[in-house]
Each structure stands twice: as C-alpha cells, then as structure tokens.
Amino acid sequence: MVSGKLEDSLFNAVEDAGESAEVAMRMVQLFGYDLDFYTDPRRGDTFRLVVEKKKYEHGETAGYGRILAAEYVNGSRNFKHCCFTIRWAPGVLHRRWESRCKRRFYAHR
C-alpha cells in the first residue's frame, strides 16, 4: 500500500511515500483520462495505491508490477480505479465492478 498527500507535486509526494517516480508516472497514466496532471492537482490532494512490488532478496525494491487499486482525491472529486484479470481481457479496468473492487481495496487499509 502506498499513500500520500500532495504538498507541491505528485512526484515529490510519491517519493516522500518511499517509492520511485515510476509509480507517479504510472498513476498519471492510470488517471490521465480523468485528471489533467498539469493543471488539476492541488496542495492537499491525497492518493492511495495497492501496487505489486518486485523485491531483491535483501528487501530493496527491484521494480513494480500492476497497480491493483488506486484512489486519487482532488478537492471534492474522488477518482477510483481497480485492475483485475478476466479471461478475455487481462488487466482491463472496469468501472462497472467498482463495488467489488472497493471491497478488495479497503481490505488493504
């Protein structure tokens, strides 16, 4: 679970949460249709992600896998996405199963 609050930029908030800029770029891609990350982010926005991490034996992060669930709160607007695999379209985001995804997402709190 990765979470943070924007003070100046999304990239700094992700790095403050202990993750690399790759996570910020992937979050921008994920919410790119909902938000314009050049103009919409504001101080105080929050985010939460459940992301797969690949680690070396000694515990250092080697890379990232899929973002399984994500939430970005931009003022009064709340954006959520959930990624899961279905046989005919792996990795596709589906809003219509949002309630099912929310249960999984909130279970990782």
C-alpha positions in Angstrom: 0.0 0.0 0.0 1.3 3.4 -1.0 -0.4 6.6 0.2 0.5 10.2 0.3 -0.6 13.8 0.3 0.5 16.5 -2.2 2.3 19.4 -0.8 4.0 20.6 -4.0 4.0 17.9 -6.7 2.8 14.4 -7.3 6.3 13.2 -7.9 7.6 14.6 -4.6 4.6 13.1 -2.7 5.3 9.7 -4.2 9.0 9.9 -3.3 8.0 11.1 0.2 6.0 7.9 0.5 9.2 6.0 -0.2 8.5 5.0 -3.8 10.2 5.9 -7.1 9.0 8.3 -9.8 7.9 5.3 -11.8 4.9 4.9 -9.5 3.9 8.6 -10.1 4.2 8.1 -13.9 2.0 5.0 -13.8 -0.5 6.8 -11.6 -0.6 9.7 -14.2 -1.2 7.1 -16.9 -4.0 5.5 -14.9 -5.9 8.7 -14.1 -4.9 10.5 -17.3 -8.5 10.4 -18.7 -10.0 11.8 -15.5 -7.4 14.4 -14.5 -5.1 16.8 -16.2 -2.0 16.4 -14.1 -0.6 19.7 -15.4 -3.5 21.8 -14.0 -5.7 19.8 -11.7 -3.5 18.7 -8.8 -3.8 20.9 -5.7 -2.0 21.1 -2.4 -3.8 18.7 -0.1 -4.8 16.1 -2.7 -4.4 12.6 -1.5 -3.7 9.2 -3.1 -3.7 5.6 -2.2 -2.4 2.7 -4.3 -2.2 -1.1 -4.0 0.7 -1.9 -6.2 2.6 -5.1 -6.8 6.3 -4.8 -5.9 9.2 -6.9 -7.0 12.0 -7.1 -4.4 15.5 -8.4 -4.2 16.4 -10.9 -1.5 17.8 -8.2 0.7 14.5 -6.3 0.6 15.3 -3.5 -1.9 12.6 -2.8 -4.5 13.6 -4.2 -7.9 10.6 -2.9 -9.8 6.8 -2.7 -9.8 4.1 -4.9 -11.2 0.4 -3.9 -11.7 -1.5 -1.3 -9.8 -4.3 -3.4 -8.4 -6.3 -0.5 -7.0 -6.0 3.3 -6.8 -7.7 6.3 -5.4 -7.0 9.9 -6.0 -8.9 12.6 -4.2 -8.7 16.0 -5.9 -10.6 18.5 -3.8 -14.2 17.3 -3.7 -13.6 14.9 -6.6 -12.8 11.3 -5.9 -11.4 9.0 -8.6 -11.0 5.3 -8.1 -9.7 2.5 -10.4 -9.4 -1.2 -9.9 -7.5 -3.6 -12.1 -8.2 -7.3 -12.2 -7.8 -10.0 -14.7 -10.7 -11.5 -16.6 -10.1 -14.4 -19.0 -10.8 -12.5 -22.3 -9.2 -9.1 -21.4 -6.4 -9.3 -18.8 -5.6 -6.1 -17.0 -8.6 -4.1 -18.2 -10.1 -1.5 -15.9 -13.8 -1.9 -15.4 -15.9 0.7 -13.5 -19.0 -1.5 -13.5 -17.4 -3.8 -10.9 -16.4 -0.9 -8.8 -18.1 -2.1 -5.6 -16.3 -5.5 -5.9 -13.0 -3.6 -6.3 -13.8 -1.3 -3.4 -14.1 -4.3 -1.0 -10.7 -5.5 -2.1 -9.2 -2.0 -1.9 -10.5 -1.2 1.5 -9.4 -4.6 2.8 -5.8 -3.4 2.3 -6.1 -0.4 4.6 
